[in-house]
Amino acid sequence: MNASLQLIEHALTNYKKVILVRLDFHMNKFTNHNQAIQNLFNKLKVQIKEQFSSNLFYLWVRERTCTSLPQHYHVVLALSGHTCLNSWNVYHIARDIWEAHPDSGSCYHPYNPFYTLSRISDRKFHENLKACIYRVSYLAKDISKENSPEVKRRYGTGGFLRHAGGCTYSLESYFEHEHILPLSSKCTAMLFGQ
């Protein structure tokens, strides 16, 4: 959950308007590595930079519903909302890259996959941010996370350094505005309304 919050902070530090995209990527067969998802991000970063002149911030988690099925990935992408005017373009680019990989299966966009956060005179900023955090929190759920020793990485981030300072935008102010518990308890507060 902390990685999710840091992704949002870093995106808002770099851009006053941010587009967040939630996607799912399914594999055709089980692998004990994450080469397909890494390949996706290596190519996607280049295309996002070329088409939207934006950095790409991302978070992925690996899941498996049971031991006999291939893994799938839940992903959150964040990029500039000033240069990316149509979120569906990001979905189509990501889907095309994913489906070109020989081991990959399908790309799926879950219900309500796009969010916009604008720090520029947006009266609904806090409401949108709350919805965004809640949506991204899905990636932190325990159920269906793999627990097998042959899989070394079960989640990853890119486009920002975790625990590195340098964020000019901080979610601290959001949590203070919403009267939510201190940062150490913010995840519980957001998820359970305490």
C-alpha positions in Angstrom: 0.0 0.0 0.0 2.9 2.3 0.7 4.2 1.8 -2.8 0.7 2.8 -4.2 0.7 6.0 -2.2 4.3 6.8 -3.3 3.3 6.3 -6.9 0.5 8.8 -6.6 2.8 11.3 -4.7 5.6 11.0 -7.3 3.1 11.4 -10.2 1.6 14.5 -8.6 5.0 15.9 -7.9 5.9 15.7 -11.6 2.6 16.7 -13.1 -0.2 19.0 -11.9 -2.7 16.8 -13.8 -2.3 13.1 -13.7 -4.0 10.2 -15.5 -4.1 6.9 -13.6 -5.0 3.7 -15.5 -5.8 0.4 -13.9 -5.2 -2.7 -16.1 -5.0 -6.5 -15.7 -2.6 -8.7 -17.7 -3.0 -12.4 -17.9 -0.5 -15.1 -18.9 -1.1 -18.1 -21.2 1.2 -20.3 -19.1 2.8 -20.2 -15.7 6.3 -18.8 -15.4 8.4 -18.4 -12.2 9.7 -15.1 -13.5 8.2 -11.8 -14.5 10.0 -11.3 -17.8 6.7 -10.6 -19.7 5.6 -7.8 -17.4 9.1 -6.3 -17.4 9.2 -6.4 -21.2 5.8 -4.6 -21.2 7.1 -1.8 -19.1 10.4 -1.4 -21.0 8.5 -0.9 -24.3 5.6 1.0 -22.7 7.9 3.6 -21.2 9.4 4.4 -24.6 6.0 4.7 -26.3 4.5 6.8 -23.6 7.5 9.2 -23.8 7.3 9.3 -27.6 3.5 9.8 -27.9 2.7 11.8 -24.8 6.0 13.4 -23.8 5.4 12.0 -20.3 7.3 9.9 -17.8 5.5 6.7 -16.9 5.1 5.7 -13.2 3.8 2.2 -12.5 3.1 -0.4 -9.9 2.4 -4.1 -10.6 1.4 -7.0 -8.4 1.6 -10.7 -9.3 -1.3 -13.0 -8.4 -2.5 -16.5 -9.0 -6.0 -17.7 -8.2 -4.9 -21.3 -7.6 -1.8 -23.4 -8.1 -2.9 -24.9 -11.4 -3.5 -21.6 -13.2 -1.0 -19.2 -14.8 -0.3 -15.9 -13.0 -1.8 -12.6 -13.8 -0.8 -9.0 -13.0 -2.7 -6.1 -11.7 -1.2 -2.8 -12.8 -1.5 0.9 -12.2 0.0 3.3 -14.6 0.3 7.1 -14.0 1.3 9.7 -16.5 0.8 13.4 -17.5 -2.9 14.4 -17.9 -1.8 17.5 -19.8 -0.3 15.5 -22.7 -2.4 12.4 -22.6 -5.9 13.6 -23.4 -7.5 10.1 -24.0 -6.8 7.4 -21.5 -8.1 4.7 -23.9 -4.9 5.4 -26.0 -2.8 4.2 -23.1 -4.9 1.0 -22.8 -4.6 0.3 -26.5 -0.8 0.8 -26.5 -0.3 -1.4 -23.5 -2.6 -4.1 -24.9 -0.8 -4.2 -28.2 2.6 -4.5 -26.5 1.4 -7.2 -24.1 -0.3 -9.4 -26.7 2.8 -9.3 -28.9 4.8 -11.1 -26.3 4.8 -14.9 -26.9 4.1 -16.0 -23.3 1.4 -13.4 -22.6 -2.3 -13.8 -22.8 -4.9 -11.1 -22.6 -5.0 -7.5 -21.4 -8.2 -6.5 -19.6 -9.4 -3.2 -18.3 -11.5 -3.6 -15.2 -14.6 -1.6 -14.4 -13.9 2.1 -14.0 -10.2 1.9 -15.1 -9.4 5.6 -15.5 -8.9 8.4 -13.0 -7.8 12.0 -13.4 -6.2 14.0 -10.6 -5.8 17.7 -11.2 -4.2 20.0 -8.6 -5.1 23.1 -10.7 -8.2 24.6 -9.1 -10.1 21.3 -9.0 -12.8 21.5 -6.3 -13.2 17.7 -6.4 -9.5 17.0 -6.0 -9.8 15.5 -2.6 -12.8 13.4 -3.6 -11.0 12.2 -6.7 -7.9 11.5 -4.7 -9.8 9.4 -2.2 -11.4 7.4 -5.0 -8.0 6.9 -6.6 -6.4 5.7 -3.4 -9.3 3.3 -2.8 -9.0 1.9 -6.3 -5.3 1.4 -6.1 -5.6 -0.2 -2.7 -7.0 -3.3 -4.5 -3.5 -4.2 -5.4 -2.6 -4.5 -1.7 -5.1 -7.3 -1.0 -3.7 -10.5 0.4 -6.1 -13.0 -1.2 -4.7 -14.7 -4.3 -1.1 -13.5 -3.8 1.3 -16.3 -4.6 3.3 -17.8 -1.8 5.6 -20.1 -3.7 9.4 -20.1 -3.1 10.3 -20.3 -6.8 8.8 -16.9 -7.5 11.2 -14.2 -6.3 9.2 -11.0 -7.0 5.5 -10.6 -6.4 5.3 -6.8 -7.0 7.3 -4.0 -8.5 7.4 -0.3 -9.2 9.0 1.9 -11.9 9.5 5.5 -12.8 10.2 6.6 -9.2 12.5 5.6 -6.4 10.7 4.2 -3.4 11.5 5.8 -0.1 13.5 8.5 -1.9 12.6 12.1 -1.0 12.1 14.8 -3.5 8.3 14.8 -3.6 7.0 18.4 -3.7 3.5 17.1 -3.4 2.8 15.1 -0.3 -0.3 13.0 0.7 0.3 14.3 4.2 -1.9 17.3 3.4 -4.6 15.1 2.0 -4.8 13.0 5.1 -4.8 16.0 7.3 -7.6 17.6 5.2 -9.7 14.4 5.5 -9.0 14.1 9.3 -7.5 10.6 8.8 -5.2 9.0 11.3 -1.5 9.8 11.2 0.5 8.4 8.2 1.6 5.2 10.0 -2.1 4.3 10.2 -3.3 5.8 6.9 -3.7 2.6 5.0 -6.0 1.1 7.7 -7.9 4.4 7.9 -8.5 4.5 4.1 -9.5 0.9 3.8 -11.7 0.6 6.8 -12.9 4.2 7.4 -11.5 4.4 10.9 
